[in-house]
Amino acid sequence: MADHHDTADEKASQATSLKAGSDGASLETDGPLNPEILPVLATELAEEIDRVKQERKEKKKAKKKKDKDDKDKGLGSSRGIETMFRTTYRVHMDLTSLADTKANIMISINGLIMSILIASIAPKLDANTWLLYPTVVFLIGCLTSMVFAILSARPRVSSQYVTLEDVRSNRKNILFFGNFGNMSERDFETGMIELMKNTDGLYTNMIRDVYGLGRVLVRKFTLLRISYTVFMVGLIVGVIMFILVFIFLTPDATVPLSFPLAPDPAGMPAQ
């Protein structure tokens, strides 16, 4: 009877040791392994493996559900947000470069036309007064178009005074150089470090920066549209006036540019 109890205690001790080993501890036994407890240990080990797998599945489901809820309620993934801002900034920079290129084209063309008109036609206005009207129309159209193109390409810098408290209270955008240009280097470093620690504030400043770039682009392209429209209207009206003047006013308004011939030896003027 005593041997039977010793055998049972030995089985229980070995089973406990093996179970502890399956939970992460080292597999240790007090003596030789009893073959009779192997089925019990196998069953307990299988149950433990199933329990761990079930816990992992539940954690994965809970994580997926949480990510889905966060996506439905708030912002998307960090990578998606970064891609959105990167693409938006690149598009805005490309559009800004395009607007400046268009403005430079208009400035060059209008400057060239005005130079040609002033150098070639202006000296002949005294002798050919009919050139005055179309020339004036051309000059006014080119000058107006050039002014709007220069306004479009002219840099615009904000002169607002921004302090570190404005940045901390999220009232101003520290990412725009016009705002932090009057801040000290220490305040700027402090504001940037605090902004990088605050994800919501960082996204807010980036959104404001994108909005500011958009406002600048709206102003640039509006002025460019006016410049191109004025240039087109002035060019059309000037060409039409030149044609009308050549057709209707040239015979009466043109002053002869040739000089009379010298009289012949008989004293009669040359015909």
C-alpha positions in Angstrom: 0.0 0.0 0.0 2.8 2.3 0.9 4.5 1.5 -2.5 1.3 2.5 -4.3 1.2 5.9 -2.6 4.9 6.5 -3.3 4.3 5.7 -7.0 1.3 8.1 -7.1 3.3 10.9 -5.5 6.2 10.3 -7.9 3.8 10.6 -10.9 2.3 13.8 -9.5 5.7 15.3 -8.9 7.0 14.4 -12.4 3.8 15.7 -14.0 4.2 19.0 -12.1 7.8 19.3 -13.1 7.0 18.7 -16.7 4.1 21.1 -16.7 6.3 23.8 -15.3 8.8 23.0 -18.0 6.1 23.4 -20.7 5.3 26.9 -19.2 8.8 28.1 -19.8 10.9 26.7 -17.1 13.6 24.0 -17.5 12.3 20.4 -17.7 13.6 18.8 -14.6 12.5 15.5 -12.8 13.5 14.1 -9.4 14.2 10.7 -10.9 13.8 8.5 -13.9 10.7 9.3 -16.0 7.7 7.0 -15.4 6.3 5.8 -18.7 2.8 5.7 -17.2 2.5 9.5 -17.0 3.5 10.2 -20.6 -0.1 10.1 -21.9 -1.1 12.6 -19.2 1.8 14.9 -20.0 1.0 14.7 -23.7 -2.6 15.7 -23.1 -1.6 18.5 -20.8 1.0 19.7 -23.2 -1.5 19.7 -26.1 -4.0 21.6 -24.0 -1.4 24.2 -23.2 -0.4 24.6 -26.8 -4.0 25.0 -27.8 -4.5 27.6 -25.1 -1.4 29.6 -26.2 -2.6 29.5 -29.9 -6.1 30.6 -28.8 -4.7 33.5 -26.9 -2.6 34.6 -29.8 -5.6 34.4 -32.1 -7.6 36.5 -29.7 -4.9 39.1 -29.5 -4.6 39.4 -33.2 -8.4 39.8 -33.6 -8.4 42.4 -30.8 -5.6 44.3 -32.6 -7.3 44.2 -35.9 -10.5 45.4 -34.4 -8.7 48.3 -32.6 -6.9 49.3 -35.8 -10.2 49.3 -37.7 -11.9 51.3 -35.0 -9.1 53.9 -35.0 -9.2 54.1 -38.7 -12.9 54.7 -38.7 -12.9 57.2 -35.9 -9.6 59.1 -36.4 -6.7 59.4 -38.7 -5.2 56.7 -40.9 -1.9 55.0 -40.5 1.2 57.0 -40.0 2.7 55.8 -43.3 -0.4 56.9 -45.2 -0.4 60.3 -43.6 3.3 60.8 -44.4 2.7 59.8 -48.0 -0.2 62.2 -48.3 1.8 65.1 -47.0 4.8 64.2 -49.1 2.8 64.1 -52.2 0.9 67.3 -51.4 4.2 69.2 -50.8 5.7 67.9 -54.0 2.7 68.9 -56.1 2.7 72.4 -54.5 6.4 72.9 -55.1 6.0 71.8 -58.7 3.1 74.2 -59.2 5.1 77.0 -57.6 8.0 76.4 -60.0 5.6 76.3 -62.9 4.0 79.6 -62.0 7.4 81.3 -61.6 8.4 79.9 -65.1 5.3 81.3 -66.7 5.9 84.7 -65.0 9.4 84.8 -66.3 8.2 84.0 -69.8 5.7 86.9 -69.8 8.3 89.3 -68.4 10.8 88.3 -71.1 8.3 88.5 -74.0 6.8 91.8 -73.0 10.2 93.3 -72.3 11.4 92.3 -75.8 8.3 93.7 -77.5 8.5 97.0 -75.7 12.2 97.3 -76.5 11.6 96.7 -80.2 8.7 99.2 -80.3 10.6 101.9 -78.5 13.8 101.4 -80.5 12.3 100.9 -84.0 9.0 102.8 -84.2 9.4 105.7 -81.7 11.9 107.6 -83.8 9.6 107.5 -86.8 6.5 108.8 -85.1 7.2 112.4 -86.1 7.2 111.5 -89.8 4.5 108.8 -89.6 1.9 109.9 -87.0 -0.4 107.1 -88.0 1.9 104.7 -86.2 1.1 106.4 -82.9 -2.2 104.7 -82.0 -1.3 101.0 -82.6 2.1 101.6 -81.0 0.4 103.1 -77.9 -2.0 100.1 -77.7 0.9 97.7 -77.9 2.9 99.5 -75.3 0.0 99.8 -72.8 -0.9 96.1 -73.2 2.7 94.9 -72.8 3.4 97.1 -69.8 0.2 96.0 -68.0 0.9 92.4 -68.7 4.5 92.8 -67.5 3.4 94.4 -64.2 1.0 91.6 -63.4 3.7 89.0 -64.2 6.2 90.8 -61.9 3.6 90.9 -59.1 3.1 87.2 -59.6 6.8 86.4 -59.3 7.6 88.9 -56.6 8.5 87.3 -53.3 6.0 87.8 -50.4 7.3 87.5 -46.9 5.1 87.7 -43.8 6.1 90.2 -41.1 4.1 88.8 -38.2 5.8 88.6 -34.9 5.6 85.1 -33.5 6.7 84.0 -30.0 7.3 80.7 -28.4 4.1 80.9 -26.5 2.2 81.3 -29.8 3.8 78.0 -31.0 3.1 76.2 -27.7 -0.6 77.3 -27.8 -0.8 76.1 -31.4 -1.8 79.6 -32.7 1.0 80.0 -35.2 2.7 77.7 -37.7 6.4 77.4 -36.9 7.1 75.5 -40.1 6.8 78.6 -42.2 10.0 80.7 -42.4 8.1 83.9 -42.3 6.9 83.1 -38.8 10.0 81.8 -37.2 12.3 84.3 -38.9 12.1 86.8 -36.0 12.5 84.1 -33.3 15.7 83.4 -31.5 17.6 80.2 -32.3 17.0 78.9 -28.8 13.2 79.5 -29.0 13.1 77.9 -32.4 14.9 74.8 -31.3 12.6 74.5 -28.2 9.5 75.0 -30.3 10.6 72.4 -32.9 11.5 69.8 -30.2 8.1 70.3 -28.5 6.3 70.1 -31.8 8.0 66.8 -32.7 6.8 65.3 -29.4 3.3 66.4 -30.1 1.9 64.4 -33.0 -1.4 66.2 -33.2 0.3 69.6 -33.1 2.8 68.5 -35.8 0.0 67.4 -38.1 -1.9 70.7 -37.5 1.2 72.8 -38.4 1.7 70.8 -41.6 -1.9 71.3 -42.5 -1.5 75.0 -42.0 1.6 75.0 -44.0 -0.1 73.3 -46.9 -3.0 75.8 -46.7 -0.5 78.7 -46.8 1.2 77.2 -49.9 -2.2 76.9 -51.5 -3.1 80.5 -50.8 0.2 81.6 -52.4 -0.5 79.5 -55.5 -4.0 80.9 -55.9 -2.6 84.5 -55.8 0.2 83.6 -58.3 -2.1 81.9 -60.8 -4.7 84.6 -60.5 -2.2 87.3 -61.4 -0.7 85.2 -64.2 -4.2 84.7 -65.7 -4.7 88.5 -65.7 -1.2 89.0 -67.3 -1.8 86.5 -70.1 -5.3 87.8 -70.7 -4.1 91.4 -71.0 -1.2 90.4 -73.2 -3.6 88.5 -75.5 -6.1 91.4 -75.7 -3.4 94.0 -76.3 -1.8 91.8 -79.0 -5.0 91.3 -80.8 -6.2 94.9 -80.6 -2.7 96.2 -81.6 -2.5 94.0 -84.7 -6.0 94.9 -85.8 -5.2 98.6 -85.4 -2.0 98.3 -87.4 -4.0 96.6 -90.2 -6.7 99.2 -90.1 -4.2 102.1 -90.1 -2.3 100.6 -93.0 -5.5 100.2 -95.0 -7.3 103.5 -94.3 -4.9 106.0 -93.0 -1.6 105.4 -94.8 -2.3 107.4 -98.0 -3.4 110.5 -96.2 -1.3 110.4 -93.0 2.0 109.3 -94.4 4.6 112.0 -94.8 6.9 111.3 -97.9 10.2 110.0 -96.8 12.0 110.8 -100.1 13.5 114.2 -100.9 12.7 116.2 -104.2 15.1 115.7 -107.0 17.5 118.5 -108.0 16.4 120.8 -111.0 17.7 120.0 -114.4 20.2 122.2 -116.2 17.5 124.0 -118.2 16.2 125.4 -114.9 13.0 123.4 -114.9 12.3 121.3 -111.9 12.4 117.5 -112.4 9.1 115.7 -112.8 
